[in-house]
Each structure stands twice: as C-alpha cells, then as structure tokens.
Amino acid sequence: MSNSSTLAIEGGVPSVPKDIVDHDWERFRKSTQEEIDAVVSVLKGGHLSIAQGFGMPEGEALQDEFAEWVGSKYCLAVSSGTSSLHCAVAGVGIEPGDEVLVPAYTFIASAMVILHHNAIPVFVDIDSETFLIDPDKLQDKINEKTKAIMAVHIFGLPADMDQINKIAAKHGLKVIEDSAQAYGATYNGRKTGSLGDAAGFAMTTTKHLMVGEGGLLTTNDQEVFERASMLRLFGEQADMRASEREYIHHTIGWNYKLSEMSAALARVKLRHLDGYVNTLQENCEYLTERLKNIDGLIVPKVPVGRTHAYYMYPVKVDSDKLGMSLETGKLRDAVLNALAMENVRAGQWLTKPIPAQQLFQDKVAYGKGCPWDCHSGENVNYDVRDYPNTVSLIESSFAVRGLSEPNGIEIVDRYVQAFEKVFNSIDRVVELFDQRDYSSPKLHGTQKIRDN
C-alpha cells in the first residue's frame, strides 16, 4: 500500500495538505481594501451610531439594500442575530405565556429569544432526512396557547414553508423564519427571509454575511416592522433624523442598535454575497456528487423546489449499511477521528437536543419556574423521548467546513480523497479508535464545531 493511500492516522500522507486548509480562514481574518475604506469613511465622518438629527445613513442604506436583496418590504438592522429573532418574536405580537413551536434541533438562540419575551418554547421533532422541523409533527403540539411557529432553516436548507404556512393559516398562527444560516437559499424561487411573517438573520463571524456581530430582521408587514423598531430603541417611535428626540417610550424596549461601522462593512459584503453563496453551492453540490455513493455515508438531501445555502455541509454515518454493530455515536466519532488526521475540517455541531439542556429540564429561566409557572405553562413537558429523530441525528451526524471561498474545487477533491480513504478502511478506522492513545499526537479526539 502506498503512503498516499495509507490512513494518516497510521502515518500516511494526509489527503488534504495543511496549507490549503488554513487559507480558508482568510475571509474571517483579513479585510479587503474596499471594506477598510468603507469603515474608515465612517470613522472620519465621526458618526459611529444612531445620532440625533443625523440618523444612521449607513444602517438605513443597509436596510434598504438588504430588503431588496431578500425580496421583502422592510428590514431592520440590529446588534445581533439573536436580537433580530427577539425583534421578530415581539414584532409578530407574541405575549407572556404564549407558546411558540420551535425545532428540537437548532441553535439555542432560536428558543432563547422566546424566553426573552416571557413566552414559552414548545419543541417539535425534525424530519430525519432534511433535519428540519417536521410539519407532520406540528399538529400534535398546537393548542389554544400556541401563537407562532419558528421555522429554522438549519445549515442553510429552507424548511417546508408551504406546509408550515398552511398549518399556521389554519390555526391563526404567525410564522417566524430563523434564517441565520440561510442567506440566499430559496424555496420555490423566493429567498428565505421573505417566506413568513418575520425573519431574523445573523452577521456573526462565521455567517455568509459576516461583520463580527450584527443582525437583520426582514418582514413584509408594516406593523411587525414598527413593533420591532420600538424594541430596538427603548420602546421609542423615534425618527433619529429629527432635530429633537421626544424620549417617549410606548413599550418595553432594548438597546439593539447596530453601529455605523458594522453597517458600512455589511453593505460592502452584501455586494459580494451572491458570489460567496454561489461558490459554496458549487463546491457542496460537487462534493455531494462525489460522496453520494460511499456506503455508510448519507449526504444532504435537497428537496425539489429548494436550494441550499450550505452554511455547513451536514452528513450522517450509518453503521447498519456497513454491516457493523456499534454502540451509539461510535462510528461517527471514529470517522471524525480519522478525518481530522487527514486535515478535513469537520466536527460535531450540537451534542445534545435543545430541550434536553439544563435550562429546559430544570426550567430555570427567570427563577421560581418562570415563565412556565408564571403563565400556566407548568404542564409543558421537555421529555427527550419526544424527539427521537433529533437524538438520532446528533448521535450519527457531523458537519464539514472549509468549503467557502477562497477554497474551490481543489479542496473538494482532496476532501473526497480523505472520505474515500477513511471509508475504504472503515474497519481499521474503528479498530484504531478503540486503541486510541490521547498522549499520541497522531490520535486526535473528535472536533466540535461552534456557532454563535
């Protein structure tokens, strides 16, 4: 066996050269001259945030441009993706004690913002093929307290919005899109962010539109937009371009303003966003074609009528298809261990379903059981056995990164070599995982992918 076909974990040459892995992070570490000029212009102008009599010209321009890009009537620029979702929850009229349906497989912010508004998250299991909230399971969770459905477009694949909107209309519910990971993904030709009553996007470090921290709310409903705007600025209906500020507060509000420097940076990145998303889609679709015939590996499913934005590239492993009898999670961990040595950027995302987290098991949000006990929600149950597909996905899946620009087809081909090498020697991969020695630099533990 040649050295190039020998598992790196046994001393072979890694399939992916280290130097072509590292430069993927250039996008996050280095700014272009165009971006530097935009931020410097704000600094020289001296208006770094919303200013009385001045407004926020960069932020307002960003709102107009992003609304046009998404295909929505309104956009609100805010301080984070989490605050964009909180504004969406408030904007659609969620009140204390209301219940909002949310998938059990998501980032914590999807559920946390419901608690932020003193409402109660009710979790729904996912579809085992798409990893998205399962519309067929929504009906069993709806009662007189249910007021909204949060459809999370996890990893960049749009949820089944026709079915979700149909169910919502039947029961008089609002629909919120968590589009944090789904810039540019489409459902029947329309972009995420324009498919429900309100949507939230994140602009944190790893997102498609990245400025470090920031968020964007989109909606086609003027009333939703106005309520969300008050939440952003201390409950005020303020026009900050006016010479005088009234300081009249109509409701509870937060300080969710986005800085002008971040808005200026986002405007530049928005001009290049289509190209960034297109590169991800080209790389990931090519990767799917190359990996789909590997026994024991399940690649992303993209239903007809949808496009995937591939914030992450999720895969599952199936020990049954390999004829292997292994304890839960072992095959996934063994594969990750071997891929790490091949220099493939991959790792587990969630390690536990959101309803299994201590916050929900102990109901410790505001102390003394609130909002559950405070609003007759004590009967809401977070039994992990209600989410078998979520549990199974967490045990069998991992996500591949490093597929965005400046990386192209070269790194995809290298990743394919690594996957083929690992799965062609899968019995040995598992054997070596059993024998792993954490003192050895050649035997790595599994990696963890973080989101924010």
VENVENBEL-V149971 format. One record per backbone hydrogen bond with DSSP energy under -1.0 kcal/mol. NH is the residue of the N-H (numbers start at 1). CO is the residue of the C=O. E is the energy in kcal/mol with one decimal. If there is no record, write none. Layout:
[[NH:CO:E] [NH:CO:E]]
//
This chain:
[[10:7:-1.9] [11:8:-1.9] [12:7:-2.3] [13:3:-1.3] [16:342:-1.7] [20:17:-1.0] [22:18:-2.0] [24:21:-1.4] [25:22:-2.0] [26:23:-1.8] [29:25:-1.7] [30:26:-2.4] [36:32:-2.4] [37:33:-2.7] [38:34:-1.7] [39:35:-2.1] [40:36:-2.7] [41:37:-2.1] [42:38:-1.2] [43:39:-2.2] [44:40:-2.8] [45:41:-1.7] [46:42:-1.5] [51:55:-2.0] [53:240:-1.4] [53:242:-1.0] [54:51:-2.3] [55:51:-3.2] [55:240:-1.4] [60:56:-3.3] [61:57:-2.0] [62:58:-2.4] [63:59:-2.4] [64:60:-2.1] [65:61:-2.6] [66:62:-2.9] [67:63:-2.2] [68:64:-1.9] [69:65:-2.0] [70:66:-2.7] [71:67:-2.6] [72:67:-2.2] [74:219:-2.4] [76:217:-2.5] [78:215:-2.7] [79:256:-1.2] [84:80:-1.6] [85:81:-1.8] [86:82:-2.3] [87:83:-2.6] [88:84:-1.6] [89:85:-2.6] [90:86:-2.5] [91:87:-2.9] [92:88:-2.1] [93:90:-1.4] [94:89:-1.9] [97:118:-2.1] [98:95:-2.3] [99:145:-2.5] [100:120:-2.2] [101:148:-2.5] [102:122:-2.2] [104:124:-2.4] [110:107:-1.8] [112:108:-2.9] [113:109:-2.1] [115:111:-1.4] [116:112:-2.2] [118:115:-2.5] [119:114:-2.3] [120:98:-3.2] [122:100:-2.6] [124:102:-1.8] [127:132:-3.1] [131:127:-2.1] [134:125:-2.0] [137:134:-1.9] [138:135:-1.2] [141:138:-1.9] [142:139:-1.1] [146:143:-1.2] [147:99:-2.9] [148:99:-1.1] [149:174:-2.5] [150:101:-3.6] [151:176:-2.8] [153:178:-2.1] [154:152:-1.8] [156:153:-1.5] [157:154:-1.7] [161:159:-2.1] [164:160:-2.3] [165:161:-2.9] [166:162:-1.9] [167:163:-2.4] [168:164:-2.6] [169:165:-2.5] [170:166:-1.9] [171:167:-1.5] [173:168:-2.8] [174:147:-2.3] [176:149:-2.8] [177:198:-2.7] [178:151:-2.4] [179:177:-1.1] [179:200:-2.1] [182:179:-1.9] [185:182:-1.6] [187:190:-3.1] [188:305:-3.9] [190:187:-1.6] [192:185:-2.4] [194:191:-1.4] [197:175:-2.4] [198:175:-1.3] [199:218:-2.0] [200:177:-2.3] [201:216:-2.5] [203:214:-3.0] [207:204:-1.8] [211:203:-2.6] [215:78:-2.3] [216:201:-1.8] [217:76:-2.6] [218:199:-1.9] [219:74:-1.7] [225:221:-2.3] [226:222:-2.5] [227:223:-2.3] [228:224:-2.5] [229:225:-2.4] [230:226:-1.8] [231:227:-1.7] [232:228:-1.6] [233:229:-1.0] [234:254:-2.6] [235:230:-2.9] [236:233:-2.5] [242:239:-2.1] [250:235:-3.2] [254:231:-3.2] [256:232:-2.4] [260:48:-2.5] [263:259:-2.1] [264:260:-2.4] [265:261:-2.3] [266:262:-2.5] [267:263:-2.1] [268:264:-1.6] [269:265:-2.3] [270:266:-2.5] [271:267:-1.2] [272:269:-1.0] [273:270:-1.1] [276:272:-1.7] [277:273:-2.7] [278:274:-2.7] [279:275:-2.1] [280:276:-1.9] [281:277:-2.6] [282:278:-2.6] [283:279:-2.7] [284:280:-2.8] [285:281:-2.6] [286:282:-1.9] [287:283:-2.2] [288:284:-2.4] [289:285:-1.9] [290:286:-1.7] [291:287:-2.0] [292:288:-2.1] [294:291:-2.1] [297:294:-1.8] [298:316:-3.1] [306:303:-1.7] [307:186:-2.3] [309:156:-2.4] [311:155:-2.1] [312:155:-1.0] [313:400:-1.8] [315:398:-2.8] [316:298:-2.1] [317:396:-2.4] [318:296:-2.2] [323:320:-1.4] [324:319:-2.8] [330:327:-1.9] [333:329:-2.3] [334:330:-2.6] [335:331:-2.6] [336:332:-2.5] [337:333:-2.2] [338:334:-1.9] [339:335:-2.8] [340:336:-2.4] [343:340:-1.3] [344:339:-2.2] [346:344:-1.2] [347:399:-2.1] [348:447:-2.3] [354:104:-1.9] [356:353:-1.4] [357:354:-1.8] [360:357:-1.1] [361:357:-2.4] [362:358:-3.0] [364:359:-1.4] [366:370:-2.3] [370:367:-1.8] [373:369:-2.7] [375:371:-1.2] [377:372:-3.8] [380:377:-1.8] [386:383:-2.5] [387:384:-1.9] [391:387:-2.3] [392:388:-2.6] [393:389:-2.2] [394:390:-2.3] [395:391:-1.7] [396:392:-1.3] [397:393:-1.7] [398:315:-2.2] [399:347:-2.7] [400:313:-2.6] [401:345:-3.5] [407:404:-1.9] [412:408:-1.2] [413:409:-2.7] [414:410:-1.9] [415:411:-2.5] [416:412:-2.5] [417:413:-2.1] [418:414:-2.0] [419:415:-2.6] [420:416:-2.9] [421:417:-2.5] [422:418:-2.5] [423:419:-2.8] [424:420:-2.1] [426:423:-1.1] [429:425:-2.4] [430:426:-2.3] [431:427:-2.2] [432:428:-2.8] [433:429:-1.8] [434:430:-2.0] [435:431:-1.2] [440:437:-2.4] [443:440:-1.2] [449:348:-3.3]]
//
